[in-house]
Amino acid sequence: MRELKRLQGRKNEKGDKGTVTCFHVPYSALTMFISKDQKERDSATAYRMMVEVLGTVLGTAIQGQIVGDVTLDETKQAYLIASGVICIIYILCAIILVLGVKEQEETIRKNSMPLTFRQGLWLVMSHGPYIKLVIGFLFTSLAFMLLEGNFALFITYALGHRKDFQNILLVIMLSGALTIPLWQWFLTRYGKKKAVYFGMTWAIPFMILIISVKSNLIISYLVSMAAGVSVAAAFLLPWSMLPDVVDDFKVRNPDIHGHEALFYSYYVFFIKFASGVSLGISTLSMKFAGYVTGSCSQPEAVILTLKVLVSPVPVVLIVVGLLILRTYPIDEDRRQGNRKLLQELL
């Protein structure tokens, strides 16, 4: 019954997600306008992603405390209260952002020209490094979204840890939040492309391990902790590399300005697209496997499908994404060269 009410509450999700996206795109693009220094932007991105992950954990904890122990008759009221509390926090954070963050004005050269939407779309989509970055992370993001979307069911039905799945998911998020500073140090020391390869491939052995060994709660927690390390990389690295693509575009198109938000908005679009594809794949796969909503046990076909969705499919998608990112041309030498050229232009 509670599951039915939760599904009914999803009718308004499209509008809610659209509103959140309208906030998220300029919020993400603001990274380009709070500093012109690459190191400062990378540091700001790391702090932003760590706080976003911690915010997700906090939101989950708040809703869990309010909704967790209520009766079925009080479920609707509890969800309304939880939504109200989270909305108040959201508004307060937005006010702090608007009043507390100083946006640096862009230096515009005399012979520079603004972009129309159509011109911007064409120029952004024809910039090779951006396309390779977006498509590569489209595959890796789809991999982690499939893992994230099916992991709770996998823990519940395939591993039998019904009472522990919330704690296991919490371990993943906390591990991700705490290791974001580690990845920030790693990409500063060894470069962003190496961080991508190491961060994404780190998850592969644990994805294979979780379906290979017999169900064991301790191993599940250890695998979840290790998986959180790769989740941190998946959160941080795309947003850390995106400003480098924008800088590369500026160097090759010095007379064009006003394009930064286009790079961020289209990247958000592709991530939303990956989210939709992930949801579609998961829903159709579970339907064909014979998933029974609300049942305490599932057919063997469902167990097998869950194993495929949390291990082989994400592994293949990660490998494909890394092969595409291998052709990504902005290495550390080119990034530093772009930084010097931009300083000369300004």
C-alpha positions in Angstrom: 0.0 0.0 0.0 2.8 2.4 0.9 4.5 1.5 -2.4 1.4 2.3 -4.3 1.2 5.7 -2.7 4.9 6.3 -3.4 4.3 5.5 -7.1 1.2 7.8 -7.2 3.4 10.6 -5.8 5.6 10.3 -8.8 3.1 12.0 -11.1 4.5 15.5 -10.3 8.1 14.5 -10.5 8.6 15.8 -14.1 7.6 19.3 -13.1 9.7 19.1 -9.9 12.7 17.9 -11.8 12.3 20.6 -14.5 12.3 23.3 -11.8 15.3 21.8 -10.1 17.1 21.7 -13.5 16.4 25.4 -14.0 18.3 26.0 -10.8 21.0 23.4 -11.3 22.2 24.6 -14.7 23.1 28.2 -13.7 24.3 27.0 -10.3 26.8 24.6 -12.1 27.8 27.2 -14.6 28.6 29.6 -11.8 31.9 27.8 -11.3 33.2 29.6 -14.4 32.4 33.0 -13.0 33.6 32.9 -9.5 37.3 32.7 -10.5 39.4 32.8 -13.6 42.1 30.6 -12.0 41.9 26.8 -12.9 43.1 25.6 -9.5 40.5 27.7 -7.7 37.7 26.5 -10.0 38.8 22.9 -9.5 38.8 23.4 -5.7 35.4 25.0 -5.8 34.1 22.1 -7.9 35.4 19.6 -5.3 33.8 21.5 -2.4 30.5 21.7 -4.4 30.4 18.0 -5.2 31.3 17.0 -1.6 28.5 19.2 -0.2 26.0 17.9 -2.8 26.7 14.3 -1.8 26.5 15.2 1.9 23.2 17.1 1.1 21.8 13.9 -0.5 22.7 12.0 2.7 21.2 14.7 4.9 18.0 14.8 2.8 17.7 11.0 3.0 18.2 11.1 6.7 15.7 13.8 7.3 13.0 12.1 5.2 13.8 8.7 6.8 13.4 10.2 10.3 10.1 11.8 9.5 8.6 9.0 7.3 10.2 5.9 8.8 8.0 4.9 11.7 4.6 6.3 10.7 1.5 4.2 10.1 -0.1 3.7 6.7 -2.8 6.2 7.5 -0.2 8.9 8.3 2.1 8.2 5.3 0.7 11.0 3.1 1.0 13.6 5.9 4.5 12.4 6.8 5.7 12.8 3.2 4.1 16.3 3.0 6.0 17.3 6.2 9.3 15.9 4.9 8.8 17.7 1.6 8.1 20.9 3.4 11.3 20.6 5.5 13.5 19.8 2.5 11.9 22.7 0.5 12.7 25.2 3.4 16.3 24.0 3.4 16.5 24.3 -0.4 15.2 27.9 -0.3 17.6 28.9 2.5 20.6 27.4 0.6 19.5 29.3 -2.6 19.3 32.6 -0.7 22.7 32.0 0.8 24.0 31.3 -2.7 22.5 34.4 -4.3 23.5 36.8 -1.5 26.9 35.2 -0.5 28.6 34.4 -3.8 30.1 37.2 -5.8 30.1 36.7 -9.5 33.1 38.1 -11.4 32.2 40.1 -14.5 33.5 38.7 -17.7 36.2 40.7 -19.5 34.9 41.3 -23.0 37.3 42.3 -25.8 36.4 45.2 -28.1 36.1 42.9 -31.2 34.2 40.2 -29.4 30.7 39.2 -30.5 27.9 37.6 -28.5 26.3 34.3 -29.6 22.8 33.6 -30.7 21.3 30.4 -29.5 21.6 28.7 -32.9 25.2 29.8 -33.4 26.0 28.7 -29.9 24.4 25.3 -30.4 26.4 24.7 -33.6 29.7 25.9 -32.1 29.3 23.9 -28.9 28.3 20.7 -30.7 31.1 21.0 -33.2 33.8 21.4 -30.5 35.6 18.0 -30.6 36.8 17.8 -27.0 33.4 18.6 -25.6 31.7 15.9 -27.7 34.2 13.3 -26.7 33.9 14.3 -23.0 30.1 14.3 -23.0 29.7 11.0 -24.9 32.4 9.3 -22.7 30.8 10.4 -19.5 27.3 9.6 -20.9 28.3 5.9 -20.9 30.0 5.9 -17.5 27.1 7.9 -16.0 24.6 5.4 -17.5 26.7 2.6 -15.9 26.5 4.1 -12.4 22.9 5.1 -12.8 22.0 1.5 -13.6 24.0 0.3 -10.6 22.4 3.0 -8.3 18.8 2.4 -9.6 18.9 -1.4 -9.1 21.3 -1.8 -6.1 18.5 -1.6 -3.5 16.5 -4.3 -5.2 19.7 -6.4 -5.7 20.6 -6.1 -2.0 17.1 -7.0 -0.9 16.3 -9.9 -3.2 19.6 -11.2 -4.6 21.7 -10.9 -1.4 18.9 -11.1 1.1 19.9 -8.1 3.2 16.4 -6.6 3.4 17.0 -5.0 6.8 20.4 -3.5 6.0 19.9 -2.0 2.5 19.4 1.5 3.8 22.6 1.3 5.8 24.5 -0.1 2.8 23.3 2.8 0.6 24.3 5.2 3.3 27.8 3.7 3.4 28.1 4.2 -0.3 27.1 7.9 -0.1 29.3 8.6 2.9 32.3 6.9 1.3 31.7 8.9 -1.8 31.6 12.2 0.1 34.7 11.5 2.2 36.8 10.5 -0.8 36.1 13.5 -3.0 39.0 15.4 -1.4 41.2 12.4 -2.2 40.2 12.5 -5.8 40.8 16.3 -5.9 44.4 15.6 -4.6 44.8 12.8 -7.1 43.8 14.9 -10.2 46.0 17.8 -9.0 49.0 15.5 -8.6 48.6 13.1 -11.6 46.2 14.8 -14.0 42.5 14.5 -14.7 42.6 11.8 -17.4 44.6 9.5 -15.2 42.1 10.2 -12.4 39.3 9.2 -14.7 40.9 5.9 -15.7 41.8 5.0 -12.2 38.5 6.2 -10.6 36.2 4.4 -13.1 38.2 1.1 -13.3 38.4 1.0 -9.5 34.7 0.0 -9.3 35.0 -2.9 -11.8 36.5 -5.6 -9.6 34.0 -4.9 -6.9 31.1 -5.0 -9.3 32.3 -8.5 -10.3 33.0 -9.5 -6.7 29.5 -8.6 -5.4 27.8 -11.2 -7.8 30.5 -13.8 -7.6 30.8 -14.5 -3.9 28.1 -16.0 -1.7 25.9 -13.5 0.1 27.8 -12.1 3.1 26.9 -9.0 5.0 30.5 -8.0 5.8 31.6 -8.4 2.2 28.5 -6.3 1.1 29.6 -3.5 3.4 33.2 -3.6 2.2 32.1 -3.6 -1.5 29.8 -0.7 -0.9 32.5 1.3 0.8 34.8 0.6 -2.2 32.1 1.4 -4.7 31.6 4.7 -3.0 35.1 5.7 -4.0 34.2 5.3 -7.7 30.9 7.1 -7.1 33.0 10.1 -5.8 35.0 10.0 -9.0 31.9 9.8 -11.1 30.5 12.8 -9.3 33.6 15.0 -9.3 35.6 14.4 -12.5 33.0 15.4 -15.2 32.4 18.7 -13.5 36.1 19.2 -13.0 36.9 18.6 -16.6 34.1 20.7 -18.1 35.8 24.1 -17.3 38.9 22.9 -19.2 36.7 22.3 -22.3 35.3 25.8 -22.0 38.8 27.2 -21.7 39.9 25.3 -24.8 36.9 26.7 -26.7 37.9 30.2 -25.6 41.4 29.8 -26.8 40.2 28.6 -30.2 37.4 31.2 -30.4 38.8 34.3 -28.7 36.3 36.7 -30.3 33.2 34.8 -29.0 31.7 35.2 -25.5 28.6 34.3 -23.6 28.9 30.6 -24.3 29.7 29.1 -20.9 26.2 28.2 -19.9 25.6 26.4 -23.2 28.3 23.8 -22.3 26.8 23.2 -18.9 23.2 23.1 -20.0 23.8 20.6 -22.8 25.9 18.5 -20.4 23.0 18.5 -17.9 20.7 17.5 -20.8 22.8 14.5 -21.6 22.9 13.4 -18.0 19.1 13.7 -17.7 18.9 11.7 -21.0 21.2 9.0 -19.4 18.9 8.9 -16.4 15.9 8.4 -18.5 17.6 5.6 -20.5 18.7 3.9 -17.3 15.1 4.0 -15.9 13.7 2.6 -19.1 16.2 -0.2 -19.3 15.6 -1.1 -15.6 11.8 -1.0 -15.8 11.5 -3.0 -19.0 14.1 -5.6 -17.9 12.3 -6.1 -14.6 8.9 -6.3 -16.3 10.1 -9.0 -18.8 11.8 -10.9 -15.9 8.5 -11.1 -14.0 9.1 -8.8 -11.1 6.3 -8.8 -8.6 5.8 -5.5 -6.8 5.7 -5.7 -3.0 6.5 -9.4 -2.9 8.8 -10.8 -0.2 10.5 -13.0 -2.8 11.1 -12.9 -6.5 11.5 -15.4 -9.3 15.0 -16.6 -10.3 14.7 -14.7 -13.5 14.4 -11.5 -11.5 17.5 -12.3 -9.4 19.5 -13.1 -12.6 18.3 -9.8 -14.2 19.3 -7.8 -11.1 22.8 -9.4 -11.2 23.2 -8.5 -14.9 22.0 -4.9 -14.3 24.5 -4.2 -11.4 27.5 -6.0 -12.8 28.0 -7.0 -16.5 26.1 -4.2 -18.1 27.7 -1.4 -16.0 31.2 -2.9 -16.6 30.7 -2.9 -20.3 29.4 0.7 -20.3 32.4 1.8 -18.2 34.8 0.2 -20.6 33.1 1.8 -23.6 33.1 5.2 -21.9 36.8 4.9 -21.0 37.7 3.9 -24.6 35.9 7.1 -25.8 37.6 9.2 -23.2 41.0 7.8 -24.3 40.6 10.0 -27.4 39.8 13.1 -25.3 42.6 15.5 -26.3 43.0 17.9 -23.4 45.8 16.5 -21.3 47.8 18.3 -18.6 50.2 19.9 -21.1 47.4 21.3 -23.3 45.4 22.4 -20.2 48.4 24.4 -18.9 49.1 25.8 -22.4 45.5 27.0 -22.6 45.8 28.6 -19.2 48.8 30.6 -20.3 47.2 31.6 -23.6 44.0 32.8 -21.8 46.2 34.9 -19.4 47.8 36.6 -22.4 44.4 37.2 -24.1 43.1 38.9 -20.9 
